[in-house]
Amino acid sequence: MKDWWGATFPQGRQTVTITDANGHPVKIAYGEKGTGKPLFLVHGVASWSYNWRYLVDTLAQHFRVICFDAKGHGFSEKPLHPETLGHQAVELERIMRRLCDEPAVVVAQSLGALVTLATAQNNPELFSELVVINVPIFLKKLPFWGMQLLADLPLDLVRIADDMRLTKLFAPLMRQIVAVGRREVVFDPAQITAEEVYWITYPYIEFPNALTKTAEDLQHAAREIQFLVQNQPNLIRNVQDKLSAIATPTLILWGAQDQWFPFQDGEKLHAHLPGSKFQLIPNCGHDAAANCPDEIYSAILEFCRTSPPISLGTSKEGV
């Protein structure tokens, strides 16, 4: 099949090196398209830049679109060392500083949106506008059984399967599991195609250590969710408690038919985020970027057009 990066971005897939949350250099894959105000696209867990396939071209007509794969995801580096809890927010900040020297619009979906909220709380100078989509901020469990399965497996066992490249051997089964899971995140199952499933799963089947890093992140997430439910200290509660500190103009978008996180969570988030706007998208599931890109695009443009300018500090030097 075609090279998605080469077909989507004028310079194809590029890489930038950051220092990760463990203090190690790590290569991050990204693509750029368009000119003007910078706009970052931030994907969720077990995903990669392909998640934004229907929005890159349209948004690039108005913005300098920067689309990257988080560490351990997609085409970015997948280091062997154990991860620090909350590493995603640290690394998002460092990616933004390396690729941009002015406040940016950030559009983020699912876990990427939760990470982005945490980053915005600690680094407001990086953000001009914030658009968060279907945020897992009031969840009580991992939403998909396949995620829970990976979270429950011993990480050493997952690593052995990864080292033996069993993902390639069982590629048809993995794609079938993802295809079933896609039915939970799109409103219209007719949108699910073999090509889509192929590209969604491609990095996790083809690249060593991809499955291990996904399992590790899911295990962290499952543990934090358990602590949240048990009212013990956790990173999700930290984000919840600091929502009122976010001064960046924020648009909350939510799929009315999100089966993973109900739209009432979006209304609750709106109530806790002073000055935020909330928009419910009809006939739209959890993967809103793929499910209803036209509505997402229109909402972003309107929001950025009408958002009042805010006073932000000067960006720090790239890490």
Helices and strands as residue ranges (DSSP letters): H 4-8, E 14-19, E 25-33, E 38-42, G 49-52, H 56-59, E 64-68, H 87-99, E 104-109, H 111-122, G 124-126, E 127-133, H 145-152, H 155-163, H 166-169, H 171-185, G 189-191, H 194-206, H 210-229, H 235-241, G 243-245, E 250-255, H 263-272, E 277-281, H 288-291, H 293-306
